[in-house]
Every structure is written in structure tokens, then in C-alpha cells.
């Protein structure tokens, strides 16, 4: 519908994902303002691409709620931070349900590799306690991968 505006939104999202990854590595936190901005920009992207409110946008909202609740369970058991949960839910608004499944798979693979690296470094430095994993990096890389597929994969 409005390809120039869509590209601007995707560019903003990509820049936000990069910033989130950098900040999560530095501080192990993800800003609620960034998560809110990502969530609030999603309806603009729906409008820009001409996504029908019913049923497509409604399905994305339902999937985002399901993702949020799934990861809220991970937060409850201490396996994930609150910012990570909010980021995953906000990003689910940007993608179709099958892409959200791909996002979860990609971020799980990247997150597993990242966890192995962090644990390896933690043990090599002979630190005690539980290591902190900047899981926002895995979430951001998964979403960036999906965004890149829109431009690089002509079969998507």
C-alpha cells in the first residue's frame, strides 16, 4: 500500500533491534519504552501494508498475547527476563503467525548458542553463581533475520 513508509518502519524496527541487542549486552535490561514503541509501531506497519483488521490484525494480536503468556511462564520460573518477555510479545505483532513460530525457533537456536558461550566464559573465568544471559540479543537477531528475509529472500 505505502512501500516508502513501510521501509521507514522496517528500518526503524531494525535500528531499535540493534540498539536493544547492544543495550542488553551492556546492561542486561531492555527498555520498556523501546518495547512499547515496537508494539505501538506495529499497527502503523499493518496500515502501511494494507493488512485487514479482521481477521489478520486480530490474529496477530491473539498470537502476540499467546507469545507473551508463554514467555511470562518462562519469566515466572526465572528462565527469562521481563524485558525479554515484553520484547517477544511486541515483536509478535509485526509478523504473521508462521513467522512468529520461525522467530521462536530462530531465537531459541541463537539463545541456546549464546547461553553456551556465556556459560563457557563464566566457567573459564571461574565465577560463582548463575551467569546472566542477554537473551534480548537472541530475540533481536531472530527478528532481524525475519526482517531481512523480506528483502533478501525472493521466495518469501
Steps between C-alpha positions, in 0.01 A plus 500: 500500500766752605838344431709806595337530841527123548873515431539781753317295763711192427814711517393644836424153629841374385674794669304437821596132491866590463475745791321239715773242432774747591324619815416147613866398473605812694232516770298176484185710470260588220324834523125492547483809279664313212267204549199733504624682189541170316151391600343836409674512161354163398151636416669764284674222309168318464348812349801556274481150351120498482447224756128452568397564860276195495613228515873556428585775751279334762688172450832680547377651825383158621835340405687783675298443817571126480875566454498742791324247725732219392809703581341638817507139616874492425536823698307350790746209529798734466605391152444837332499868587192721495634720220557189288140393554366841398731516198388160371135599540551836329687343209229239452272787393725565200496152350248250365437196724731271300773764521451522876561127518816552294599784736465271800705228330777740388520675836510164677792381289688829532411520869629148560830579329524828689434321828775247429743783427404694813523190721837410344639847567350498850670171583829595333516806724415277799211720605247375750125528479268484208616680184275763342415444136404806292215315331378820336787449257350169386152651468634800306705279266198279433283798412776657291533170311128505420514863391797427274310211340245749369770663292752224434281196442300548184305183573368621839 
